[in-house]
Amino acid sequence: YVPFLFTVQAWQDAGLGLSTTSNEACKLFDAALSQYATWRNDENLGGIEGCLSKLKAADPNFGKCNL
């Protein structure tokens, strides 16, 4: 569980709708994206690979974003 990252509504409010209705998938996407953008593998979040693995489990159909 990643409590402080963007939910579905937060992404929509920012004008960046994603192709999922899963809040957990959105938070994990945000966690992976944040780590990638900052060149930091945050073990507290499970690292980039861990976040992407959990994201796939949270929503197997979340493969692309409508950015």
C-alpha positions, -999 to +999 in steps of 0.1 A: +000+000+000+014+034-010-006+061+008+009+094-004+010+089-042-015+099-069-049+081-070-071+078-101-088+111-092-056+129-085-042+119-120-075+131-136-075+163-116-040+170-130-054+164-165-036+131-169-062+103-171-047+068-169-061+036-184-071+021-151-097+025-124-074+010-097-061+034-071-034+010-061-022+007-097-021+045-101-001+048-069+023+022-079+027+038-114+034+071-096+060+054-074+077+038-103+077+070-124+090+091-095+119+067-089+127+066-126+126+104-129+148+109-099+172+081-107+166+066-073+156+030-065+136+034-033+136+001-014+109+015+009+086+014-021+099-019-034+122-004-060+112+003-096+109-034-105+090-042-074+065-014-081+060-025-117+055-061-106+029-050-080+013-027-105+008-056-129-007-076-101-030-047-091-043-043-127-030-067-154-046-046-181-029-014-171-004-014-199-005+021-214-014+056-202-035+081-220-012+111-215 
